[in-house]
Amino acid sequence: MAFEKGQGGRQPGATNLLTRTVKETFQTVFNDLQNDPKTCLSTFATKYPKEFHQIVAKLIPTDVKATIETENVKVNLIFPKPKGE
């Protein structure tokens, strides 16, 4: 019997078990390495500042969409601007 549209299956945004396990394993190893002064991220950043900043720059989102509302003002921020504007 086939699923009807909108019924069954994985929830939107849910990761499968393998993906979740791999991410958790990498996170555990990364956290363990932070306890060793020879392998921690701050040592890497000190020894290789250029490479560290290149990695950090890739982690910063390039598309930002935000709405800020106060009592009298509403501001919409979209970076970068959509093409044609």
Secondary structure, DSSP 8 states (H G I E B T S, - for coil): ----TTSSS--TT---HHHHHHHHHHHHHHHHHTTSTTTSHHHHHHH-HHHHHHHHHHHS-S-EEEEEE-SS-EEEEEES--TT-
